[in-house]
Amino acid sequence: MFDLGMIFGAADIVSDVSGIKQRQVKQIKFFRYKEGNLGIAFFDNQTVFGEYWIENIKVPKKYEAIFKASGFNIGTKYDTQFFDLQSFSADKKMLKTPAIQKRLLKTIFNSMKD
């Protein structure tokens, strides 16, 4: 039988289930909105649920060519380290902050050029 207590402590389980856990962005996934615009989804993949979607952000058109040339794929989840990012604490409000979005996009797409 699978025992969550072997992987997660009681406090982890309670904080995940109650929704009070501070989420950590550990993975990102590129996707397309219905209109065709590129987007990035941010995930915490170390939860009792397996993964937790935190937020999406739209990617400005100026990054489209960099993405197409990068070799990264739509729909694949990538660890943040692929983009010169350490895992970081985040919530919806923080990821909707324009200055944070701008910094994340710059870091992610600059790493694709290297």
Secondary structure, 3 states (H helix, E strand, C coil): CCCHHHHCCHHHHHHHHHCCCCCEECEEEEEECCCCCEEEEEEECCCCCCCEEEEEEECCHHHHHHHHHHCCCECCEEEHHHHCCCCEECCHHHHCCHHHHHHHHHHHHHHHHC
